[in-house]
């Protein structure tokens, strides 16, 4: 069975958010952390994984990603705080 992930990254000051979707969460976060691609996350040093959800259907994952991207900042913060109140980097925990 395939798994897909939506994830939220932030920077060290927790004031910039990036929301993405991927099939391989570990690989994708590694790419963000090592700034392997040009773009928003590299420009703003956004590489701390603070939230993720798992889906079995890529269409559901993409739907959720689009929903979260349209949320207000406070809603995103509250979502993260429900499972990660300290905004710790979850990357080491998923390895």
PyMOL commands that set and color helices and strands:
alter all, ss='L'
color gray80, all
select helices_A, chain A and resi 25-33+40-43+58-69+73-83+91-94
alter helices_A, ss='H'
color red, helices_A
select strands_A, chain A and resi 4-10+17-22+48-55
alter strands_A, ss='S'
color yellow, strands_A
deselect
rebuild
show_as cartoon
